[in-house]
Each structure stands twice: as C-alpha cells, then as structure tokens.
Amino acid sequence: MSLEEHDQYAMLQDDWGTLYDITHHPDAAQPFHATPRADPHTVLRAGTPRVLRMMVRHHHTSRTRAATRTVAS
C-alpha cells in the first residue's frame, strides 16, 4: 500500500468507520472493502481507498434517501 493509499484508507476509516466496517485485503483483486454495519450481507469492493470512499458515499446516500421516502410515505 502506498503512502497516499494509507492516508486515504485512514481517513476513510475515520470518516465512515462508525457506519461501515472498512477493511484491507492485500491479496484480493479489489483489496479495499466496506461492509455496512446495518447490512452485513452487502460488501463494497474497490481497487483504491479513494474509489471505495466514492462507493460508500453513494451507497449511504441511496440508503438514506430510500429510508426518507419510506418514512415520508
């Protein structure tokens, strides 16, 4: 893992660690994983922490919007 990836990974854990289990699997084709704590059957996988951050942000936003629509209905 490069220094930049390490820093991005640390920031990802700091920012999203309460909602997602953020892990690194060096031997995997897509080594950076995020599992939503509220949905442990879903695993987001990416080649870099920067891409994983975008995926987590999108996933969280879509889940939040869906929950808001359900409450508003």
N, C-alpha and C positions, 0 to 999 in steps of 0.2 A: 504494500500500500504506500503510495507516495505521500509526501508531507501534506500536499493540498487535499488529497483524499482523506487523510487522517483528520485534518482540521474540519473538513466538511462533514465527516462522519460524527465527530464530537459535537458539532453544532446541531446536527440532525437529532442526535440523542437528547441534547439539552432542550431543544425546541419541542420535540414530539414524543419524548420518552414516557410521558405520563399516559398518553393515549395509544401508543404503538410500542411493541417490543421490537427494537431496532437491533439487528444482528449482522455480523460479517462472517461469511463462509468462504475463505480464501480459495478453496479448490473448486468452487462452483462456477459454472459458466457466467452466471449473474450473481456475484458474491454478496451483494448488499440486499438485505431482506427487511421488511417491515410487516409485522402482524398486528392488526388492530386488537387491542385488549378486549374490546366488546364483541369481536367476531374472530375467534382464534382459528377458524377454518379458512380464512382468507389470508393469503400471503402475497405481498407485493414484492417483486424481484427486479433488480436493476444492476447494470454494469458499473455504475458510479454512484456515490452518495448524492451528488447533485441531481441526477436523474431520479433517484429514489425520493428525494425531497419533493420534486415536482409531482411525482405519483402520489405521495402521501397527501400533499396539499389538495390535489384533485379528488382523491378518494374521500378525504374528510369533508370537503365542500359538498360533494354529491350526497354523502350520507346525512349531512346537516340539513341540506335542502329537502331531502326526502322526509326527514323527521319533521321539519317545519310544515311541509304540505300535509302530513298526516295529522298533526295537531290542529292545523287551521281548518281541516275538512269537517 
